[in-house]
Every structure is written in structure tokens, then in C-alpha cells.
Amino acid sequence: MTMTTVADGVHCISEADVNFYLVEDSEGLTVVDSGLPAMWSTLASSLRNLGHSLGDITAVVLTHAHFDHLGLARRLHTELRVPVWVHPEDAYIARHPYRYRHERSRLVFTLTHPGGLPILTRMAKAGALWVRGVEELTYMPGSGTLPFPEGAEVVFSPGHTSGHCGLFLKNRDVLFSGDALVTLDPYTGRTGPRIVAGAATADSAQNLESLTQLALTGASLVLPGHGLPWTDGIEEAVAIARRTGPA
């Protein structure tokens, strides 16, 4: 487990090859995505290191509702009444974390791409097989801004899921790209800017088209759901991801 400060008031928690983020603002703390269930103690200790507590969390904002981004959301909501924001197109997945569209068989793909097996094993040990859904959700729009994190611009970027949204903090020049663009594909183990393999992506062609919306932000720092932060700008990341194509 590592917690790294990646921008002013923005902290990345990375464990089992899954990233989620803590964003500090004048209203408190926003959790962007929420990892896997076993990361609860990691979240608590990270907050203590920042001089915060669980009670300072004002919202969970999901870029999308796949199980490896939903892991702590139910507990934060039921125990602390933290609202969980998600695009309405991902509401069904948020309630049923293992029922989502994907282009390729996960089992067959995993067997034919063994480079992803160590990553998927680490994710399983962190609770990837026992994520529980969230029934009571708060819906974010496909455009405009959110109150949490303060001034966050929604970047609708479907393809990985139907309701995938990036979040752009213009005042900090930071883009949370979720799984629309990652620097580590958990299903292949390959690194560098790319979209996630079809074993976990609903529509790779749509995902590649949505990269245009991410590129329009012009963000210098890109914070993905998997892999290291990208510091050479979203335009370069998108160009590389398009050349790489889907797996």
C-alpha cells in the first residue's frame, strides 16, 4: 500500500494495483472511486496521516461502478451516510457489481493473457470477489460541475461502461480518468497509456471515441484508476492510447 500526494490537496491511495483518491477542499474530503473492501484500514490510516478522520468525508464520487472502484462505497454510505455519486447509466452496476457488459470472456481472456494473473490475484485477495452494491445513489449529470470535489467538471466518457465519467479539477489542472484511460491494464499487465482490455470494457470503439472528451480538458496531470499518474499531458496520453488500441 502507498499513499502519495500527487497534486495540491490530491492524494492517491494505491493497493493491489487499484487506485483511488482523496481530494481536500474547503468542504472536507471527497473520495474519488473507492477501491476494494480490504482497503478500509488503508483508507483510515491514510486519513490519519493527513490529519483527517473518516467523519471528514463528504462524498464518494465514482468514475464508474465496476467492483474494483465500488469496494468501500457501501460501508461509507451505510456507516457514515456519505452520499455516493454515480452517473445514472452506471446505477445498475452500482447495485449489482458483477453484472456488467464486457466484449470478451473474462475467463478465456485471462487464460490467454497470463500477464494479468498476478494483478487479478492481488485484487482478489483485497476483496474483489465480495464487493456489495449500493442501493441508495446520488446521480451526477453528464456535464457541468459537481459540489464535491469543489468545482469538479464532469467529463462524460462512456465505453468502458455506459456511464463512465472523468472528473476535471481545472483549478488544479488534474484529470481523474478512471478506467477510460489507464497506465496499467489489469487484464494484460501491460503499462503505458491505453484503454482496458475487452474482458472488462463494454465497447472499446466507443471508449476510444470518448478519449476526445478527455483530451479537450488539456489537463497536465492524468490520474488513472490503474497504474502510475501520467505527467506528460492528456493529449499525449490519448495519442498513445489510440496507437496502442484495444486488447
C-alpha positions as CSV (number, residue, x, y, z in Angstrom):
1,M,0.0,0.0,0.0
2,T,1.1,3.5,-0.8
3,M,-0.4,6.9,-0.3
4,T,1.2,9.6,-2.5
5,T,0.4,13.3,-2.7
6,V,0.1,13.9,-6.5
7,A,-1.1,17.5,-6.6
8,D,-2.2,20.2,-4.2
9,G,-4.7,18.6,-1.8
10,V,-4.9,15.5,-4.0
11,H,-3.7,12.1,-2.7
12,C,-3.5,8.8,-4.4
13,I,-4.0,5.5,-2.5
14,S,-2.7,2.6,-4.5
15,E,-3.1,-1.0,-3.3
16,A,-3.5,-4.3,-5.2
17,D,-2.9,-2.4,-8.5
18,V,-6.1,-0.3,-7.9
19,N,-6.0,3.4,-7.3
20,F,-8.5,5.7,-5.6
21,Y,-8.1,9.3,-4.5
22,L,-8.7,11.7,-1.6
23,V,-9.3,15.3,-2.5
24,E,-9.2,18.0,0.1
25,D,-11.2,21.2,-0.3
26,S,-12.9,23.8,1.9
27,E,-15.9,21.5,2.4
28,G,-13.9,18.5,3.6
29,L,-12.7,15.4,1.8
30,T,-14.0,13.7,-1.4
31,V,-13.2,10.1,-2.2
32,V,-12.9,9.6,-5.9
33,D,-13.6,5.9,-6.6
34,S,-13.3,3.6,-3.6
35,G,-11.0,0.7,-4.2
36,L,-11.8,-2.8,-2.8
37,P,-13.2,-3.9,0.6
38,A,-9.9,-4.8,2.2
39,M,-8.7,-1.2,1.8
40,W,-10.8,0.1,4.6
41,S,-7.9,0.1,7.1
42,T,-5.7,1.7,4.4
43,L,-8.2,4.5,4.0
44,A,-8.4,5.1,7.7
45,S,-4.7,5.1,8.2
46,S,-4.2,7.4,5.2
47,L,-6.7,9.9,6.6
48,R,-4.9,9.9,10.0
49,N,-1.6,10.6,8.2
50,L,-3.3,13.6,6.6
51,G,-4.7,14.8,9.9
52,H,-8.3,13.8,9.0
53,S,-10.8,11.2,10.1
54,L,-13.5,9.2,8.3
55,G,-16.0,11.8,9.5
56,D,-14.4,14.4,7.3
57,I,-15.5,12.6,4.1
58,T,-18.3,14.5,2.5
59,A,-18.9,12.4,-0.7
60,V,-17.8,9.4,-2.7
61,V,-17.7,10.2,-6.5
62,L,-17.4,7.2,-8.8
63,T,-15.9,7.5,-12.3
64,H,-17.8,4.2,-12.9
65,A,-19.3,1.4,-10.9
66,H,-17.1,-1.6,-11.5
67,F,-16.5,-3.7,-8.4
68,D,-12.8,-2.6,-8.1
69,H,-13.9,1.1,-7.8
70,L,-17.0,0.4,-5.6
71,G,-15.4,-1.6,-2.8
72,L,-15.7,0.9,0.1
73,A,-18.7,2.8,-1.1
74,R,-21.4,0.8,0.6
75,R,-19.7,0.9,4.0
76,L,-19.0,4.6,3.8
77,H,-22.7,5.1,2.9
78,T,-24.3,2.8,5.5
79,E,-22.0,3.6,8.4
80,L,-21.3,7.3,7.8
81,R,-24.2,8.3,5.5
82,V,-21.7,9.5,2.9
83,P,-23.6,10.1,-0.4
84,V,-22.4,8.0,-3.4
85,W,-22.4,9.9,-6.7
86,V,-22.5,8.0,-10.0
87,H,-23.8,8.6,-13.5
88,P,-27.3,7.1,-13.8
89,E,-26.2,4.8,-16.7
90,D,-24.0,3.0,-14.2
91,A,-26.7,2.8,-11.5
92,Y,-27.5,-0.9,-12.3
93,I,-23.8,-1.9,-11.9
94,A,-23.5,0.1,-8.7
95,R,-26.4,-2.0,-7.3
96,H,-25.2,-5.3,-8.9
97,P,-21.4,-5.1,-9.1
98,Y,-20.8,-8.3,-11.1
99,R,-23.4,-7.8,-13.7
100,Y,-21.8,-5.6,-16.4
101,R,-21.2,-5.8,-20.1
102,H,-17.9,-6.7,-21.5
103,E,-16.8,-7.6,-25.0
104,R,-14.7,-10.7,-24.3
105,S,-15.0,-13.7,-22.0
106,R,-13.1,-12.9,-18.8
107,L,-12.1,-16.5,-18.2
108,V,-10.8,-17.1,-21.7
109,F,-9.1,-13.7,-21.9
110,T,-7.3,-14.3,-18.6
111,L,-6.2,-17.8,-19.6
112,T,-4.7,-16.4,-22.9
113,H,-3.1,-13.3,-21.3
114,P,-1.3,-14.7,-18.2
115,G,0.5,-11.3,-17.6
116,G,-2.7,-10.2,-15.9
117,L,-2.9,-13.1,-13.5
118,P,-0.7,-11.7,-10.7
119,I,-2.7,-8.5,-10.7
120,L,-6.0,-10.2,-10.6
121,T,-4.8,-12.4,-7.8
122,R,-3.8,-9.4,-5.8
123,M,-7.2,-7.8,-6.4
124,A,-9.0,-11.0,-5.3
125,K,-7.0,-11.0,-2.1
126,A,-8.1,-7.4,-1.5
127,G,-11.8,-8.4,-1.7
128,A,-12.6,-8.2,-5.4
129,L,-14.9,-11.3,-5.1
130,W,-17.1,-9.9,-2.3
131,V,-18.0,-6.3,-3.2
132,R,-21.5,-5.4,-2.2
133,G,-23.6,-3.0,-4.2
134,V,-25.1,0.4,-3.1
135,E,-28.8,0.8,-3.4
136,E,-29.2,4.5,-2.5
137,L,-27.3,6.6,-5.0
138,T,-26.9,10.2,-5.9
139,Y,-26.9,10.9,-9.7
140,M,-24.3,13.1,-11.4
141,P,-25.1,14.8,-14.7
142,G,-23.2,14.0,-17.9
143,S,-21.9,17.5,-18.0
144,G,-21.5,20.6,-15.7
145,T,-19.9,20.7,-12.3
146,L,-20.3,18.8,-9.0
147,P,-20.3,20.3,-5.5
148,F,-17.7,17.6,-4.5
149,P,-14.9,17.9,-5.1
150,E,-15.3,21.6,-5.2
151,G,-15.7,22.8,-8.8
152,A,-15.1,19.3,-10.4
153,E,-16.2,19.3,-14.1
154,V,-17.9,16.1,-15.3
155,V,-16.4,14.6,-18.5
156,F,-18.8,12.1,-19.8
157,S,-16.6,9.4,-21.4
158,P,-18.6,6.2,-22.0
159,G,-17.3,3.0,-23.4
160,H,-15.6,1.3,-20.6
161,T,-19.0,1.4,-19.0
162,S,-22.1,3.1,-20.3
163,G,-22.0,5.8,-17.6
164,H,-18.2,6.3,-17.3
165,C,-17.3,9.9,-16.3
166,G,-13.9,11.6,-15.9
167,L,-13.5,14.4,-13.4
168,F,-11.5,17.5,-14.2
169,L,-10.3,19.8,-11.5
170,K,-9.5,22.8,-13.7
171,N,-8.1,24.9,-10.8
172,R,-5.6,22.2,-10.0
173,D,-5.0,21.1,-13.7
174,V,-5.8,17.5,-12.7
175,L,-7.9,14.9,-14.6
176,F,-9.3,11.8,-13.0
177,S,-9.5,9.5,-16.0
178,G,-11.0,6.5,-14.2
179,D,-10.7,3.4,-16.4
180,A,-11.4,5.3,-19.7
181,L,-7.7,5.7,-19.9
182,V,-5.2,3.8,-17.6
183,T,-1.5,3.3,-17.5
184,L,-1.8,-0.3,-16.4
185,D,-4.2,-2.8,-17.8
186,P,-5.1,-5.2,-15.0
187,Y,-6.1,-7.9,-17.5
188,T,-2.8,-7.9,-19.5
189,G,-0.3,-6.4,-17.1
190,R,0.8,-4.0,-19.9
191,T,1.8,-0.5,-19.0
192,G,1.6,2.9,-20.6
193,P,-1.5,4.9,-21.7
194,R,-4.2,2.6,-23.0
195,I,-7.8,1.5,-22.6
196,V,-8.7,-1.5,-20.6
197,A,-9.0,-4.9,-22.4
198,G,-12.3,-6.0,-23.7
199,A,-12.6,-8.5,-20.8
200,A,-13.7,-5.6,-18.7
201,T,-14.8,-3.0,-21.3
202,A,-18.3,-2.7,-22.7
203,D,-17.5,-1.0,-26.0
204,S,-13.8,-0.5,-26.9
205,A,-14.7,1.6,-30.0
206,Q,-16.8,3.9,-28.0
207,N,-14.1,4.1,-25.3
208,L,-11.6,5.2,-27.9
209,E,-14.0,7.8,-29.3
210,S,-14.5,9.2,-25.7
211,L,-10.8,9.9,-25.4
212,T,-11.5,13.0,-27.4
213,Q,-13.6,14.4,-24.5
214,L,-10.8,13.7,-22.0
215,A,-8.2,15.3,-24.4
216,L,-10.3,18.5,-24.6
217,T,-9.6,19.2,-20.9
218,G,-6.0,19.8,-21.8
219,A,-5.0,18.6,-18.3
220,S,-1.3,18.3,-17.5
221,L,-1.7,15.6,-14.8
222,V,-3.8,12.4,-15.5
223,L,-4.8,10.2,-12.6
224,P,-6.0,6.8,-13.8
225,G,-7.9,4.0,-12.0
226,H,-4.9,1.7,-12.5
227,G,-1.3,2.5,-13.0
228,L,1.0,5.4,-12.3
229,P,0.0,9.0,-12.7
230,W,0.7,10.4,-16.2
231,T,2.5,13.7,-16.1
232,D,3.1,14.4,-19.8
233,G,-0.4,15.7,-20.5
234,I,-3.7,14.2,-21.5
235,E,-3.2,14.9,-25.2
236,E,-0.1,12.8,-25.4
237,A,-1.7,10.0,-23.3
238,V,-4.7,9.9,-25.7
239,A,-2.4,9.8,-28.7
240,I,-0.5,6.8,-27.3
241,A,-3.7,5.0,-26.2
242,R,-5.1,5.3,-29.7
243,R,-2.0,4.0,-31.3
244,T,-2.0,1.1,-28.9
245,G,-5.6,0.2,-29.4
246,P,-7.7,-2.3,-27.5
247,A,-6.6,-5.7,-26.2
